[in-house]
């Protein structure tokens, strides 16, 4: 089996390789947010963002699995800049929302490119990610609204997160397969 070299890749496959880096960057950024919440004794917010970090890592490995299965050598890119300096808890949630909106735009471009290149398998592969992004943006939008309504009362935020954002056991059977074991 011959692997496609990076030069011979379609625009769609090049963008998918870039997306692997974006997903690993998002994972690291979420880990940085989680660590900040953890350091500031906000365990429920820390838990949510540690979990989110694992989910983003899984998204990267789902794309890697797709590339491998389609004979595209998965040249794993480095990660981008990670923000670690914050002035307060609202900044972190606002960053998470901006990040999810940016990732949504990236997946929309991927879907558009797959369609333009008549890569229907690639387009179908992206359906799950597009649906996932609707959920991610909604979750972070809601969390930011709760943070704003709490008006600085961190106990109220932690209580709401514990009640409304519990860890839910079980795998999403509709999710693409990962390269290696899933951790999220």
Secondary structure per residue as TSV (DSSP state, phi and psi in degrees):
chain	resnum	aa	ss	phi	psi
A	1	X	-	360.0	128.1
A	2	X	-	-98.2	129.5
A	3	X	-	-84.1	144.0
A	4	X	B	-74.7	129.1
A	5	X	-	-74.0	159.6
A	6	X	G	-60.8	-34.1
A	7	X	G	-67.2	-32.3
A	8	X	G	-87.8	10.2
A	9	X	-	-79.5	151.3
A	10	X	-	-71.0	163.8
A	11	X	H	-59.2	-40.0
A	12	X	H	-58.4	-47.6
A	13	X	H	-67.2	-35.8
A	14	X	H	-63.2	-42.7
A	15	X	H	-65.3	-35.9
A	16	X	H	-63.1	-42.5
A	17	X	H	-61.3	-42.7
A	18	X	H	-59.9	-39.7
A	19	X	H	-64.0	-31.8
A	20	X	H	-57.0	-46.4
A	21	X	H	-63.2	-40.4
A	22	X	H	-61.9	-40.9
A	23	X	H	-68.8	-40.5
A	24	X	H	-67.0	-36.3
A	25	X	H	-63.0	-45.0
A	26	X	H	-60.2	-40.2
A	27	X	H	-60.7	-46.6
A	28	X	H	-65.1	-39.0
A	29	X	H	-64.5	-43.2
A	30	X	H	-63.5	-36.5
A	31	X	H	-63.3	-40.6
A	32	X	H	-62.8	-40.4
A	33	X	H	-64.0	-45.2
A	34	X	H	-60.4	-43.8
A	35	X	H	-63.1	-38.0
A	36	X	H	-62.6	-47.6
A	37	X	H	-61.9	-40.8
A	38	X	H	-61.9	-45.4
A	39	X	H	-62.3	-30.1
A	40	X	T	-97.0	22.9
A	41	X	T	55.9	43.9
A	42	X	-	-120.1	75.4
A	43	X	H	-64.2	-33.3
A	44	X	H	-69.9	-44.6
A	45	X	H	-64.5	-39.8
A	46	X	H	-58.9	-45.5
A	47	X	H	-58.5	-45.3
A	48	X	H	-60.3	-44.2
A	49	X	H	-79.1	-30.1
A	50	X	H	-62.7	-43.3
A	51	X	H	-62.7	-42.3
A	52	X	H	-62.5	-37.6
A	53	X	H	-59.3	-44.1
A	54	X	H	-64.5	-39.2
A	55	X	H	-62.8	-42.3
A	56	X	H	-65.7	-37.7
A	57	X	H	-60.8	-43.8
A	58	X	H	-62.7	-38.3
A	59	X	H	-59.6	-41.8
A	60	X	H	-61.4	-43.1
A	61	X	H	-72.6	-25.5
A	62	X	H	-64.9	-41.8
A	63	X	H	-67.1	-41.2
A	64	X	H	-59.3	-44.4
A	65	X	H	-59.4	-44.3
A	66	X	H	-60.6	-44.3
A	67	X	H	-62.1	-47.5
A	68	X	H	-59.1	-45.4
A	69	X	H	-65.6	-18.1
A	70	X	T	-109.9	24.9
A	71	X	T	57.3	33.7
A	72	X	B	-108.7	119.9
A	73	X	-	-63.1	121.5
A	74	X	-	-83.8	80.0
A	75	X	-	-69.1	104.6
A	76	X	-	-75.8	117.9
A	77	X	-	-77.8	163.9
A	78	X	-	-74.1	173.1
A	79	X	-	-95.3	159.7
A	80	X	-	-84.9	-173.6
A	81	X	-	-63.2	138.1
A	82	X	-	-114.0	128.7
A	83	X	-	-85.1	130.3
A	84	X	-	-128.5	-3.7
A	85	X	-	-106.0	116.2
A	86	X	-	-130.8	151.4
A	87	X	S	-95.7	-18.6
A	88	X	S	-175.2	169.4
A	89	X	H	-60.3	-33.7
A	90	X	H	-63.7	-38.1
A	91	X	H	-57.7	-38.0
A	92	X	H	-68.1	-44.4
A	93	X	H	-69.1	-37.9
A	94	X	H	-63.6	-39.5
A	95	X	H	-62.4	-42.8
A	96	X	H	-60.4	-41.9
A	97	X	H	-65.6	-45.1
A	98	X	H	-58.6	-42.7
A	99	X	H	-61.3	-45.0
A	100	X	H	-65.5	-36.8
A	101	X	H	-65.9	-39.1
A	102	X	H	-66.0	-42.9
A	103	X	H	-62.8	-38.0
A	104	X	H	-59.4	-45.9
A	105	X	H	-60.8	-38.5
A	106	X	H	-63.7	-43.8
A	107	X	H	-69.8	-34.0
A	108	X	H	-64.1	-40.5
A	109	X	H	-63.9	-41.5
A	110	X	H	-59.1	-45.9
A	111	X	H	-63.9	-42.9
A	112	X	H	-61.6	-43.2
A	113	X	H	-66.4	-43.2
A	114	X	H	-58.8	-43.5
A	115	X	H	-65.0	-45.4
A	116	X	H	-60.8	-33.8
A	117	X	T	-90.6	5.1
A	118	X	T	59.1	33.8
A	119	X	-	-95.3	81.6
A	120	X	H	-70.3	-30.7
A	121	X	H	-66.3	-42.8
A	122	X	H	-63.4	-42.1
A	123	X	H	-61.6	-44.0
A	124	X	H	-64.1	-39.1
A	125	X	H	-58.1	-35.0
A	126	X	H	-77.5	-15.7
A	127	X	H	-53.3	-45.8
A	128	X	H	-61.4	-43.2
A	129	X	H	-64.5	-40.0
A	130	X	H	-63.8	-42.3
A	131	X	H	-65.2	-39.6
A	132	X	H	-61.9	-38.7
A	133	X	H	-66.8	-34.4
A	134	X	H	-59.2	-45.4
A	135	X	H	-64.1	-43.5
A	136	X	H	-64.8	-44.4
A	137	X	H	-65.1	-42.4
A	138	X	H	-61.4	-45.0
A	139	X	H	-60.5	-48.0
A	140	X	H	-71.3	-33.4
A	141	X	H	-63.5	-44.0
A	142	X	H	-65.0	-44.7
A	143	X	H	-61.8	-40.8
A	144	X	H	-64.2	-39.7
A	145	X	H	-62.4	-39.8
A	146	X	H	-65.9	-43.0
A	147	X	H	-59.6	-44.3
A	148	X	H	-65.5	-42.3
A	149	X	H	-67.1	-31.2
A	150	X	H	-70.7	-16.3
A	151	X	T	49.3	47.5
A	152	X	T	89.7	-5.6
A	153	X	-	-82.8	94.1
A	154	X	H	-65.8	-30.1
A	155	X	H	-62.2	-43.6
A	156	X	H	-62.3	-40.5
A	157	X	H	-64.3	-47.6
A	158	X	H	-60.7	-41.7
A	159	X	H	-63.4	-45.2
A	160	X	H	-62.3	-45.6
A	161	X	H	-61.3	-44.1
A	162	X	H	-60.1	-39.2
A	163	X	H	-79.2	-44.0
A	164	X	H	-99.0	-13.6
A	165	X	S	-128.3	52.4
A	166	X	-	-70.8	157.4
A	167	X	-	-68.2	130.4
A	168	X	-	-107.1	118.2
A	169	X	-	-69.8	157.2
A	170	X	S	104.2	146.6
A	171	X	-	-91.1	150.6
A	172	X	-	-80.6	107.3
A	173	X	T	-69.6	-12.1
A	174	X	T	-92.1	-7.8
A	175	X	S	-70.3	145.7
A	176	X	-	-61.5	155.7
A	177	X	-	-69.9	147.0
A	178	X	-	-94.0	159.6
A	179	X	S	-84.4	115.5
A	180	X	S	83.5	178.9
A	181	X	-	-70.8	146.7
A	182	X	-	-77.5	138.4
A	183	X	-	-111.5	-11.6
A	184	X	-	-93.8	360.0
